[in-house]
Amino acid sequence: MKSVVITGASTGIGWATAKLLLDRGFRVFGSVRKPADADRLRSEFGANFTPLLFDVTDEAAALAAAREVRNALNGETLAVVSLERSQVRPIAAGEIAHARHVAA
């Protein structure tokens, strides 16, 4: 199964992207900032959606989420899509400083 991480998955473009990819058979890990959003999306999207509770500006929380994803993948390939602050582009590991700048 193809997997993707989407930041900003609780609303707007992030939510729509998660829905589209789930409908196409992807497993989606989606970042949210509120536990209530994690619960709502888990209910809306089902078993192939895993909420990741973190803010992209919190390096420790983002790294913990990255470890969670790595452990769940068992060596699978992963795509990461950043949908924060109207900036849509793939991101690579180690761009936390850039995320802080964009979110500021």
PLY file of the C-alpha trace (Angstrom):
ply
format ascii 1.0
element vertex 104
property float x
property float y
property float z
element edge 103
property int vertex1
property int vertex2
end_header
0.00 0.00 0.00
1.30 3.47 -0.83
1.60 5.81 2.13
1.71 9.58 2.47
2.06 12.12 5.27
-0.05 15.26 4.90
0.46 18.23 7.18
-2.59 20.34 7.94
-5.02 17.47 7.35
-7.86 18.70 9.55
-9.43 21.22 7.14
-9.30 22.77 3.69
-6.82 21.55 1.11
-5.21 19.15 3.57
-8.54 17.48 4.35
-9.47 17.28 0.66
-6.07 15.85 -0.26
-6.33 13.23 2.47
-9.82 12.24 1.28
-8.72 12.03 -2.35
-5.71 9.86 -1.56
-7.66 7.62 0.79
-10.28 7.15 -1.92
-7.46 6.10 -4.27
-6.19 3.46 -1.87
-3.40 5.27 -0.04
-2.67 4.98 3.64
-2.61 8.56 4.97
-0.85 9.89 8.04
-2.28 13.36 8.67
-1.03 15.99 11.05
-3.54 17.77 13.27
-3.05 20.11 16.20
-6.12 19.22 18.27
-7.10 15.86 19.76
-10.72 16.52 18.75
-9.63 16.82 15.11
-7.70 13.54 15.39
-10.82 11.78 16.68
-13.07 13.36 14.03
-10.78 12.46 11.14
-10.24 8.91 12.42
-14.03 8.52 12.42
-14.54 10.22 9.02
-11.71 8.53 7.17
-11.50 5.06 8.70
-8.72 2.55 9.23
-6.33 3.77 6.51
-6.02 7.20 8.17
-3.64 7.70 11.08
-3.78 11.09 12.79
-0.48 12.57 13.94
-0.97 15.07 16.75
1.64 17.82 16.32
2.27 21.35 15.12
4.92 21.66 12.40
6.64 24.39 14.42
7.21 22.01 17.37
10.39 20.15 16.43
10.21 17.58 19.22
6.58 16.70 18.42
7.31 16.55 14.67
10.24 14.20 15.27
8.09 11.99 17.50
5.46 11.84 14.73
8.18 10.97 12.19
9.29 8.07 14.41
5.68 6.90 14.68
5.35 6.92 10.89
8.71 5.17 10.40
7.70 2.42 12.82
4.34 1.93 11.07
5.83 1.72 7.57
8.04 -1.36 7.96
10.33 -0.21 5.16
7.63 1.05 2.79
8.21 4.15 0.66
6.63 7.36 1.88
5.69 10.70 0.32
5.39 13.83 2.46
3.18 16.75 1.43
3.15 20.06 3.30
-0.10 22.00 3.10
0.60 24.71 5.64
-0.11 28.39 5.07
-1.06 28.02 1.39
2.33 26.55 0.59
1.86 23.27 -1.23
5.05 21.36 -1.96
6.78 18.14 -0.99
9.08 18.47 2.02
12.09 16.44 3.06
13.38 15.45 6.45
15.28 18.21 8.18
13.17 21.13 7.03
11.83 22.00 10.48
13.55 25.40 10.37
11.81 26.16 7.09
8.46 25.07 8.55
8.98 27.43 11.48
9.72 30.29 9.10
6.63 29.63 6.95
4.33 29.24 9.95
5.60 32.37 11.70
0 1
1 2
2 3
3 4
4 5
5 6
6 7
7 8
8 9
9 10
10 11
11 12
12 13
13 14
14 15
15 16
16 17
17 18
18 19
19 20
20 21
21 22
22 23
23 24
24 25
25 26
26 27
27 28
28 29
29 30
30 31
31 32
32 33
33 34
34 35
35 36
36 37
37 38
38 39
39 40
40 41
41 42
42 43
43 44
44 45
45 46
46 47
47 48
48 49
49 50
50 51
51 52
52 53
53 54
54 55
55 56
56 57
57 58
58 59
59 60
60 61
61 62
62 63
63 64
64 65
65 66
66 67
67 68
68 69
69 70
70 71
71 72
72 73
73 74
74 75
75 76
76 77
77 78
78 79
79 80
80 81
81 82
82 83
83 84
84 85
85 86
86 87
87 88
88 89
89 90
90 91
91 92
92 93
93 94
94 95
95 96
96 97
97 98
98 99
99 100
100 101
101 102
102 103
